[in-house]
Amino acid sequence: MKRAAILLVSTFLLFSFTLIARAACPDTDYDCQISEIQKIIDALKPAHERNKAELAELKTQLEDIQKKLNAIAVKLKELEESIFEREVDLAFQKELLAARVRSYYINSQRFSPLLLLLSSTTAQELTRELTFRQQAVNQDRLMIIQISADLRKLEEDKATYERSQASLSQVQKQVDERASFLEGEVEKVESAIASLTTKQQQLLAQKLASLNLPPTLGAGPLVCVDDRNLEPGFRPAFAFYTFGIPHRVGMNQYGAYGRAKAGQSYQDILNAYYEGITLEKKPNINIRVQGYGEMPLEQYLLGIYEMPESWPIEAQKAQAVAARSYALAYTNNGANEICTTQQCQVYKGGNKGGNWEAAVRATEGEVAIHSGQAITAWYASTSGGYTFTSSDVGWSYKPWTKRMRDTSGEVANFGDLQGKAYDRDSLCFYAAQGWRSEYGKSAWLKSEEVADIVNVLLLAREDSSTREHLYQTDKPHPYGGEIWNEEKVKQELRSRGITPYSSVSNVSVDWDKGIGRTTTVSVSGDAGTRSFDGPEFKNFFNLRAPANIQIVGPLFNIEQK
């Protein structure tokens, strides 16, 4: 309850401070609003960090509880199997019990010392007969007692199993709900903090758009260039390489290509990328297509241009089902109109023919269904070895999206990822994004340029009021303010007792191999070695890096030469 209270207080503060920011600044004074918003971020961050630390602690506790629950489940399974075996054995024992009870009654009634005395010829024979009959009666009695005890123990074990199984299910549900709640609350606060810097996020979105990265294969050819082969003309040189390109939700098209090459069926591919779906046949209803009018769904699909016709047929079948599902969901089963660009899915009219037509006809009517409805079956050209849920990228949460490592085996390092990812054949699987006209038209950065980005991050951490001056220096201030150049940033750091970097000699990363995110960036240079949070470093890199050079995803690495 204490942790939940902290999270609720954080949410309340967020709402309250937002109202204060609106009230304190005129609607047209954006610099004032940004400054006030930054104060809110700074106020939220310590509590948010505590929440994340508590979440990590609670996750550890929940994992320990889960291990214990798993052990209990194993024991209960063994008990269940034992009960079954004993029930089979005791079914036979019950028949013996009835016979033993009859035998015991008859023997006890027949037993008469007087008759034995009259019928025996000698004392020795009398003693032997008495002993034998007494032993038979005792054996019957002991067998009756043992079988009765076994039956009673069986009933007790069955009651224990049923009671424990019910309790286990209830506790497991509570554990799952608690873990889900904590994840959700931390994500809410993270999303709130991210959404507060609206203008900065808009600027980053504009820079990203300037790269013209196609979200799907239908949006245009992949133009990613491997800058490792380009010579910038200076040393040392640093390039920031991203795995994949936006948006990494749903089916990974190049991943489908790799999976089909590996022998997977289109059903395997779809179930790999969409959580908890079933494939069901749906009627060929009419849908409205922008600029083309109304047409049958199956006719519409023949004109979809989202995957090369030369690709394996199973990949194209998976694409056909995804496109059909997306069209049904987007149009609300024909009630709405669907566009023909990459904003929906690329449609060029007519019949593309070839293997694509074969894939559409082979899967005719097949739709991916979740909770009784066709899913919005998003897909992206290249996921960089990992897919994400819709809420991870700022969209509304959809239960059929999933976090997944899209590889053929375990991954221990970047080399493993590059060798085992199903989408490794994509030009955009691992690439530096952006370029400038000089330095071989590459994304390579000089040592002092990386040092400047690090200095900007250090200054922003130390004094949040300086952030409005820390945009890239080769363009005008996006909102009409003053941009501090490299020397001014160094001067501001020194005035605050912080030694700035003039050069950087090494940059390395640590990353979460389970979900595919860079967690830490470590920088070494003439001002020592420092480590930064991966997402935080990425944001300031994208704000300060020259031209349109950007890190475009959650998982990135640094190349050096």
N, C-alpha and C positions, 0 to 999 in steps of 0.2 A: 504493500500500500504506500509506503514511503517513496519508493521509486516512481510509482504511478503518479503520486502527488507532485513530485519534481517535474515530471513531464507535462502535467496539466498546468502547473505554474508557468513553465516555459512557454507553452502555447498561449496562455493568458497574457503574459508579458509581451509576446510578439504582437498580439492584437492591440493591446493598449498602446505600445510604443508606436505602432503604425498610425493610430489615430492622432497621437501627439505630433508625429512628423508632419501629418497633413495640416494640423492646426497651427504649427509653429512657423510654417513657410508659406509664402504666397504661391498660388497654383502655377505661376509662370517662372518662379525662381527655382530652377532645377538644381543649381549648384547647392543651394540651401537644403533642398529636399534630399539630395544625395548625401550631404554631410550628416543630416539628421538620421537618414537610413543607416549610414555607416555606424553611428553610435548604437543603433539598435542591434546591428550585427555583433559589435564588440560586446554588448551587454549579454547577448544570447550565447556567445561562443563558450565562455567558461562553463555555464550550466550544461550546454550541449556536450562539451568534452566529458563532464562528469557522467552524463547520461550514457555516453558511449563506453566509458570505463566500467560503469555499473552493468551495462549490457554485456560486456565481455566477461565480467565476473559471473553474471547470472547464466550466461551461455555455458561457462565451464561447469557450474553447478547443475544445470539442466542436462548437460552431457553425462555427468556422473550419475544423475538420477536415471537417465535413459539406459546407461549400461546396467544399472541394477534392475531396471524393469525388464531389460532383455534377458538377464540371467534368470529372473523369476519366470519369464515366459518359457524359457528352455526347460526349467524344472517342471512347470505345469504341463508342458508338452510330454515330458517323460512320464509324469503321473498319469496323464490321459492315456498314453500307450499302455502303461502298466495296468490301469483299470480295465482297459479293453481285453488284454490278455487274461487277466484274472477272472473277468466275467465269463470268458469262454471256458476256462478251467472249472469255475464254480458251477457252471450250468451242469456239468457232468457230476460234480461233487454233490449237488442238490439231490440228484437221483440216488447217489450212494447214501446220502443222509437219510432219505426216506427208508431205504432198505435197512440201514443200521438201526433206525428207531424201531422198525418192526421187529428186527432180530433181537434187539435189546429187550423189548417188551415180552416177546415169546420166551426168551431164555430166562428172564427174571421170573416169569410166571411158572415156567416148568420146573425151575430149580426147587427140589424138595429133598432135604437131607434124609428124611425118613424113608422115602422111596429108594434112595441110593443105598441106604444101610441094608434094606431088605434084599436089594438086587445084587449086592456085592458079595463075592464068595470069600474074599480075604480083606483084612484091614488095609494091606498095601494097595489093593485095587481100589478100595473106597477112597483112600487119600489122593491117589492119582486122579480119579474121576472128579473129586471135589475141586482139586487145583485147576484142572483143565476147564471146567465149567465156569469157575470164578474168573479165570483169565479171559475167556470169551466175553463174559458180561462186562468186564473192565475195559477191554479193547473197544467194544461197542460204545461204552459211555465216553471214553476219551475221544474217539473219533467224532461223536456227536458234538462234544464240547469244542473241538478244534474247528470243525466245519462251521459251527455256529459263530465262533469268534472271527473266522475269516470273512464270513458274510457280513457281520457287523462292521468290521474294519473296512470292507469294500464300500459299504454304504456311507461310512464316515468320510472316506477319501473322496468319494464322488461329491458329497456335499461341500467338502473343502475346495475341491477343484472348481465347482460351479461358483462358489462364493468368491474365491480368489480371482477367477477369470473375470467376473463382473467388476471387482475392485480394480483389477489391473487395467481394464478398459477405461474405467472412469479416471484413474490417475493419469493414464496415457493421454487422454483427451485434455486434461488440465495442463499437462506439460506442453502439449502441442499448442494449445491456446495461448499459454503464457509466452512461449517462444515467439509465436506469430505476433502477439500484441507488442512485445518489446521491439521486434524488428520494425513493425509498422510505425511505432511512436518515434523511434530514432530517425526513420526515413522521412517522417512528416516534418520533423524539426530541420533535417538537412535540406529538404525541399523548400521549407520556409526561408531558411537562410539564403539559399541560392536565389530564390525568387525576389528577395529584397533588393538585390543589385540589378534592377531591371535594365537600366541603361547600359551597364557593362555587358549584360547578357545579350542585349540587342546588338551591341557592337561586335561581340564575338560571333553572333549568328551571321552578321553581314560579312565578316572576314571569312567565315566558313563557306558562305554562299559564293564568294569570289573565287573559290577553288574549283567550282563547277564539278564537284564530285558526284557522279550519278548514283543515286540510292539503289537503283536496280539495274539489271543488264539492259532492260528495255529503254532506259533513259539516255543511253548513249554509250559509246565505247569507253572502256577504262583507259585513262591516260596517265596513270601513275608511272613515275620514272624512278628507277633505282639510282639514287644520287651517289651511291658508293662507287659508281663507274665514272663520275664526273670529277674533274680536277678544278678546285676553286682557286688554286694558286697561292695558298698560304698554309702554314702549319703553326701550332696545332689547329685542327679543324674539328668541329662538332656538328653532327646532324641528328635531329630528334625524329626517330622512326616510329610510326604508329602501326599497330596490327589491325588491318581491316579499315573499312570506311563506313560512315553512318548508313543505317541506324542500328544494325545488328539485332533486330527483333524478328522472330519467326524463322521462316526457312532461309537458310544460307544457300544462295543459288550455286555458287561455286562449290559449296559443301555437298549439295545434291549431286553435282557433277562427279565429285570425288567418291561419294558413296555409291553411285551407280557404277562407276569404274571398278569399285571393290566388290561388286556383285550384289548389292542390296536392291530390293524391289522398291517400287514407288510407295507401297504401303509402309515398308521399313523406314524410308526417308521421311515420310510425313509424320509418322509416330515419333521419329527422332527429334523433330523440330517443334511439334505442337503437343502440348500436355493434355492428356486425358480425353483424346478425341476418338470418335468412331467414324467410319466411312459409310455413308448411307446414300441410297439412290433417291434423287429428287426429280420431280417432273420438269419438263423443258418449258418453263414459263417465259413470257415475253418481258424484256427489260427495255428501258429507254436509255439510249446512248447519245451523249451530247454531239450534235451535228449530224447524226445519222438516223434519228428517229427511233421507232420501236422495232425490235427484232427478237427472235427466239434466242434464249441464252446460249444454246449450243452453236448457233450461227455466229453470235458475238465472239465466242471463244476462238473460232477459226481465224479471226483477225487480230488476235493478241500477239504482240511482238516483245516477249519478255525473256526469251531464252534462245540461244543459237540452235538452228535446225540440225546442226551437225553433232550435237551432244547426244550421249546415250539415251535411248528411248525411255528408260525407267526414270531418269531425271526429268525428261519432258512430261511424262505422265504425272509425276509429282507436281510439276509446275501447272499442268492443266487443272488438277484438282484444287490447287491453291488459288488459281485465278478464278475458277468457277465459284469457289466458296467466298472469295473476296467480293465478287460481283453480287452474289446473293445478299451478303451481309450489308454491303455498302448501299445497295438500292432498297434494302428492307423488303426483300422478296418482290422486287419489281415496283414498289411504290415510289421510289425516287430515281433520279437520273444519275448516270455515272459519267465522269469525264474521261477523256481519251489520252491524257498526258500522264507523266510520272506522278502527278499529284494523286492519281487513282492507280491505274495501270495502263501501259501503253497499248493503244488500239489503233490500227492503221486501216481497218476495213478489209473487205474481201476475204480471201482464203489464203493463208500463208502456205498451205500445202505441205507436201513431204512428210517427214517424221512428226512434225508438229500436228498436222491433221490426223495422222495415225494415233498419236497420243491422246488427242481430244476424243476421237471416236472410241478408242479402247477403254476410256474411263467415263464414257457417256453417263451423265447424271450423277456421278459420284461427287459427294460434298463432305467436307470435314465438319463434323457436328460436335458441339459441346453443350451440355445441358439443354439438349433439344433444339438448338439453334445453329445455323451456319455461322462459322467463325469468320471474323475479319482476318483472313489468313495473310498477314503481312509477310513480306520477304525482302531480303536485301542481297546485293551482289556478293559481298565479301564480309564475313564476320571476324576474320582474323583469328580463328580458332576458338572463339567463344560467342555464345548468344546470350541475350539478356531479356528480362521481362519488360513489358511495356512501361511499367512504372519506373524502371531503372533509368529510362531515357526521358522521363518527364511526361509520358502519356498516361492516360487513365489505365488503371490496373485491369488486366484481362487474364483470367485464370488459365487460358490455353497457351500463354507465352511462358517461356522458361529460361532459367539460367542453365547453361550447359557448356561443358568443354567439348568442343566438336573435333575430337581427335580419335585415332584408331588405337590409342593406348595411353598409358600413364605419361605424365609430363614432369620432368625434373628441372628443365632449363629451357632457354630459348631455342637451343639447337633441337631439342626434342619436339618442341612446338612446331618449328619450321619443317621438321621431317614427318610429323604424324598428323598435322591438321588436314582435314578433308578438303579445305579450300586453299591449300598451299599453292595451287597452280595459278591463282589469280595474280595479275600484275599489282593489285592493290593489297595483297596479303600483308606485305611488310614494305612500307615506303615512307620516305620523308615527303611532307605535303607543303606545297608553296615554293616560290622561287623569287629571285630578283634578277634584274637584267645583267648585272655584273657577276663576277666570280663563277664563270661557267654556267650561268643561268641555273644555279643550284640552290639548295636549301642549307648549305654549309654555313656555319657561323664561326666567327673568329673567337679566340680565347677571351678578348676584352668585351665582346658582345655578350657572351654567356655570363661573364663577370657582372656586367651591367644588369642583366635580368636577375641575378642573385641579389645584387645590391638593392634593386627595387623591391624585391620580396622582403629583405631584411628591414628596409625602411617602412614598408607598409605594416609589417608586424609591430614595429616599435611605435609608430604613430599613425593611426588610421586616418587622421585628417590630411595626410600627405597624398592619399591615394588618387585624388582628382588630378594630380600633376604627373602621374606615372604611366601615361600612355606611350605608344611607340613614337620615337623622335623623328622619323622620316615622313610623318604626315601631320597635318594640322590637328590641334585638339578637337576631338569629335563634338564637344559642346561649347567651344569658344573660350576655354580657359588657357592657362599657361602650362606648358609641358616642361618638366625639368630634364635637362640633358644629363649625360653620364657624369660630368664633373660636378654639376649641381647636386645630384643624388649622393655622390661621395661626400661632398661638403656637408650635406644634411646629416649623413650618418656620423661623421666625425664630431659634429656639434652635439650629438647625442651619446658620445662616448663609445661608438661602434666603429671598429676598423673595417673599412670597405675592401672589396676585392678589386685589384687592378688586372689580374690575370687568373685564369683557371687552367689547371693542368689535367684534371680528371673528373669525369662525371659518371656515376653508376646508379643503377636502380635495384630495388628489391620489389618483388611482385607476388601477388596472391595467385598461385597456380590453380587453385580450385575454381575461382570465378573470373580470372583474367583481368586483373586490375593492378596497375603500378601503385604500390603503397608508399614507397619511400624513394626520394632522390637524394643521393649523397654527392656533395661537391667538395673538391679539394683544390686549393690554390694558395696564393701568397698571403691570404688572411686566415689560413687554416682549413679545417674540414668541418662542414656543417651538413645536417640532414634536414630535409623538408618533406612534408606530407605530399604524396603524389598528386592528388587533385588540386591542392593549393598551388604547387609549382606549375602545373599545367595551365591554370587560369592566368597566372602572372606572366608566364612565358607567352601565352597567346595575346595578352594585352600589350606586351612590350616588344616582342620580336618584330624585326623589320619586314617591310613589304606585306605579303599575305602568308608568310610562313606560319604554320600552325601545327600543334599536336591535335589530332582530330578524333581521338578515342580514349577510352579508359586505360588501355594497355599500350605502353610505349617503352622504347629503349633508346639508348644513345650510342651512336656510332662515332668513332674517333679516328683521326689520322693526322 
